[in-house]
Amino acid sequence: MSKNKNYKFDSTGLATKEKKIGLSLFKKYQEKYHIENISDLSILNELVFREVLQIRYKKKIETYSKSKTTESDATIPSNIIRFLDENLAKILELKEKLGLLQEKVGDDPFKYVTELKAKFKKWKEENQASRSLVCPHCSKMILLKIKTDIWEAQKHNMFKDKILYNEHLVNLYLDKKITKEDVAKILGCSDYYVDWLIEKWHERKEIEKKDEEKK
């Protein structure tokens, strides 16, 4: 279980009804994007607070417009418009910091990466009784997952032979659907390792291509 799972939304400064809206938004963001890092949760708290303020001022505009009898009388005060613009700019800035403004490409690779990271994190939390090791017969990495009475060996989807690697992940990066940073975060490695991995990946592809041509 994440040590930040019980992080509480700070609704200081909001009215009672606004606090409920804020808490609901906070939980939705946290669950949808799997935000658990303490610093990210703090940024999310500020983002939700700003979004609730945006709703507050839009309601003020609605009330103001209803109180006027003609369209010319219902001109929105410039100070409210200025606040909405400045607050929206801050909202977009905070969303960018949390990585929520990624461009959607193809079959939504950002969603795929987010879900993959969440699944991998959940797997680590739920499989503490698992082991990775080298198969004594084929010398490839395998994963041992404990069952009720025996260990069950499975193919390790984050290794190629003995190399930390995932082919689909590499293909997404080479197709420019995700960034080098995405690959590094998912594999839990450095950017330099990703560079090395791509170089080795190309070498392997060239060898396989030559072998196919010889056949």
C-alpha positions as CSV (number, residue, x, y, z in Angstrom):
1,M,0.0,0.0,0.0
2,S,1.3,3.5,-0.9
3,K,2.4,5.4,2.1
4,N,0.7,8.5,0.7
5,K,-2.7,6.8,0.1
6,N,-4.2,8.6,3.1
7,Y,-3.1,12.1,1.9
8,K,-6.0,14.5,2.7
9,F,-7.2,17.2,0.4
10,D,-6.6,20.6,2.1
11,S,-9.8,22.6,1.4
12,T,-8.8,25.7,3.5
13,G,-10.4,28.8,2.1
14,L,-13.3,27.1,0.4
15,A,-17.0,27.2,1.3
16,T,-18.7,24.1,2.6
17,K,-20.3,23.1,-0.8
18,E,-17.0,24.0,-2.5
19,K,-15.1,21.7,-0.2
20,K,-17.3,18.7,-1.3
21,I,-16.7,19.6,-4.9
22,G,-12.9,19.9,-4.3
23,L,-12.7,16.6,-2.4
24,S,-14.6,14.8,-5.2
25,L,-12.3,16.3,-7.9
26,F,-9.2,15.5,-5.9
27,K,-10.2,11.8,-5.6
28,K,-11.1,11.5,-9.3
29,Y,-7.7,13.0,-10.4
30,Q,-5.8,10.8,-7.9
31,E,-7.5,7.6,-9.0
32,K,-7.6,8.3,-12.7
33,Y,-3.9,9.4,-13.0
34,H,-2.6,7.3,-10.1
35,I,-1.0,10.3,-8.4
36,E,0.7,9.1,-5.2
37,N,4.0,11.0,-4.9
38,I,3.8,13.5,-2.0
39,S,5.1,16.4,-4.1
40,D,2.6,15.6,-6.9
41,L,-0.2,15.4,-4.4
42,S,0.6,18.8,-3.2
43,I,0.5,20.2,-6.7
44,L,-2.8,18.4,-7.3
45,N,-4.2,20.0,-4.2
46,E,-3.4,23.4,-5.6
47,L,-4.8,22.5,-9.0
48,V,-8.1,21.4,-7.5
49,F,-8.3,24.5,-5.3
50,R,-7.8,26.6,-8.4
51,E,-10.4,24.7,-10.4
52,V,-13.0,25.2,-7.6
53,L,-12.2,28.9,-7.6
54,Q,-12.8,28.9,-11.4
55,I,-16.3,27.4,-10.8
56,R,-17.0,30.0,-8.0
57,Y,-16.3,32.9,-10.3
58,K,-18.3,31.4,-13.2
59,K,-21.3,31.2,-10.9
60,K,-20.8,34.8,-10.0
61,I,-20.9,35.7,-13.6
62,E,-24.1,33.6,-14.0
63,T,-25.7,35.4,-11.0
64,Y,-24.6,38.8,-12.3
65,S,-26.0,38.1,-15.8
66,K,-29.4,37.0,-14.4
67,S,-29.7,40.2,-12.3
68,K,-29.5,42.4,-15.5
69,T,-32.5,43.0,-17.7
70,T,-30.7,43.6,-21.0
71,E,-27.6,42.2,-22.7
72,S,-25.9,45.5,-22.6
73,D,-26.4,45.7,-18.8
74,A,-25.0,42.2,-18.4
75,T,-21.5,43.1,-19.4
76,I,-19.1,41.1,-17.2
77,P,-16.8,43.3,-15.0
78,S,-13.3,43.3,-16.4
79,N,-11.8,42.4,-13.0
80,I,-13.7,39.1,-13.0
81,I,-12.6,38.3,-16.6
82,R,-9.0,39.1,-15.6
83,F,-9.1,36.8,-12.6
84,L,-10.6,33.9,-14.8
85,D,-7.8,34.3,-17.4
86,E,-5.0,34.4,-14.8
87,N,-6.5,31.5,-12.8
88,L,-6.9,29.5,-16.0
89,A,-3.3,30.1,-16.9
90,K,-2.3,28.8,-13.5
91,I,-4.5,25.8,-13.8
92,L,-2.8,24.9,-17.2
93,E,0.6,25.4,-15.6
94,L,-0.2,23.0,-12.7
95,K,-1.7,20.4,-15.1
96,E,1.5,20.6,-17.2
97,K,3.6,20.0,-14.1
98,L,1.6,16.9,-13.3
99,G,1.9,15.7,-16.9
100,L,-1.9,16.0,-17.6
101,L,-1.5,17.9,-20.8
102,Q,0.3,15.3,-22.9
103,E,-0.7,15.3,-26.6
104,K,-2.8,12.3,-27.5
105,V,-1.2,10.4,-30.4
106,G,-2.4,7.3,-32.1
107,D,-4.2,5.0,-29.7
108,D,-3.7,7.3,-26.8
109,P,-0.1,6.2,-25.8
110,F,-0.1,8.6,-22.8
111,K,-3.1,6.7,-21.4
112,Y,-1.3,3.4,-22.1
113,V,1.9,4.6,-20.4
114,T,0.0,5.9,-17.3
115,E,-1.9,2.6,-17.0
116,L,1.3,0.5,-17.5
117,K,3.1,2.5,-14.8
118,A,0.1,2.0,-12.4
119,K,-0.2,-1.7,-13.2
120,F,3.6,-2.2,-12.6
121,K,3.4,-0.2,-9.3
122,K,0.4,-2.3,-8.2
123,W,2.2,-5.5,-9.2
124,K,5.2,-4.6,-7.1
125,E,2.9,-3.8,-4.1
126,E,0.9,-7.1,-4.4
127,N,3.8,-9.4,-5.3
128,Q,6.4,-8.9,-2.6
129,A,6.7,-12.6,-2.3
130,S,8.0,-12.9,-5.9
131,R,11.5,-13.5,-7.2
132,S,13.4,-12.8,-10.4
133,L,16.2,-15.2,-11.4
134,V,18.1,-16.6,-14.3
135,C,16.7,-19.9,-15.6
136,P,19.4,-22.6,-15.2
137,H,18.4,-24.2,-18.5
138,C,17.9,-21.4,-21.0
139,S,19.8,-18.6,-19.1
140,K,16.9,-16.2,-19.6
141,M,15.2,-14.1,-16.8
142,I,12.1,-15.6,-15.4
143,L,9.7,-14.6,-12.6
144,L,8.7,-16.8,-9.7
145,K,5.4,-16.0,-8.2
146,I,4.3,-17.8,-5.0
147,K,1.0,-19.8,-5.0
148,T,-0.7,-21.5,-2.2
149,D,1.6,-24.6,-2.2
150,I,4.2,-24.1,-4.9
151,W,6.2,-21.5,-6.9
152,E,4.9,-20.7,-10.4
153,A,7.4,-19.7,-13.0
154,Q,6.3,-17.1,-15.6
155,K,7.9,-15.3,-18.5
156,H,9.3,-12.0,-17.3
157,N,7.8,-9.2,-19.4
158,M,10.4,-6.6,-18.4
159,F,13.5,-8.5,-19.4
160,K,14.9,-9.7,-22.8
161,D,17.3,-12.5,-22.0
162,K,19.1,-10.8,-19.1
163,I,18.6,-7.2,-20.2
164,L,16.0,-4.9,-18.6
165,Y,13.8,-4.4,-21.7
166,N,10.3,-4.3,-23.1
167,E,9.9,-4.4,-26.9
168,H,6.5,-2.7,-27.1
169,L,7.8,0.1,-24.9
170,V,10.8,0.6,-27.1
171,N,8.6,0.6,-30.2
172,L,6.4,3.3,-28.7
173,Y,9.5,5.5,-28.1
174,L,11.0,4.9,-31.6
175,D,7.6,5.8,-33.1
176,K,7.8,9.1,-31.0
177,K,4.5,8.3,-29.2
178,I,6.2,8.5,-25.8
179,T,9.4,10.2,-24.5
180,K,12.7,8.9,-23.3
181,E,11.8,10.0,-19.8
182,D,8.6,7.8,-20.0
183,V,10.7,4.8,-20.9
184,A,13.2,5.5,-18.1
185,K,10.4,6.0,-15.5
186,I,8.6,2.8,-16.4
187,L,11.8,0.7,-16.5
188,G,13.1,2.4,-13.4
189,C,16.4,3.3,-15.1
190,S,18.3,6.4,-16.3
191,D,18.1,8.2,-19.6
192,Y,21.6,7.0,-20.4
193,Y,20.4,3.4,-20.1
194,V,17.6,4.1,-22.5
195,D,20.1,5.4,-25.0
196,W,22.2,2.3,-24.6
197,L,19.2,0.1,-24.8
198,I,18.0,1.7,-28.1
199,E,21.5,1.3,-29.6
200,K,21.6,-2.4,-28.6
201,W,18.1,-2.9,-29.8
202,H,19.0,-1.6,-33.3
203,E,22.1,-3.9,-33.3
204,R,19.9,-6.9,-32.5
205,K,17.4,-5.9,-35.3
206,E,20.2,-5.6,-37.8
207,I,21.5,-9.0,-36.8
208,E,18.1,-10.6,-37.1
209,K,17.6,-8.9,-40.5
210,K,20.9,-10.3,-41.8
211,D,20.0,-13.8,-40.5
212,E,16.7,-13.7,-42.3
213,E,18.4,-12.6,-45.6
214,K,20.7,-15.6,-45.4
215,K,17.9,-18.0,-45.2
